[in-house]
Amino acid sequence: MDEEALEMGANLYAQFAIDFLNSKK
């Protein structure tokens, strides 16, 4: 697996999780 793609995917997932947690407030 491409390390750069893995990092980009992790960043997208983290951003999604942050948005989700912020919207639950």
Rosetta blueprint (number, residue, H / E / L):
1 M L
2 D L
3 E H
4 E H
5 A H
6 L H
7 E H
8 M H
9 G H
10 A H
11 N H
12 L H
13 Y H
14 A H
15 Q H
16 F H
17 A H
18 I H
19 D H
20 F H
21 L H
22 N H
23 S H
24 K H
25 K L
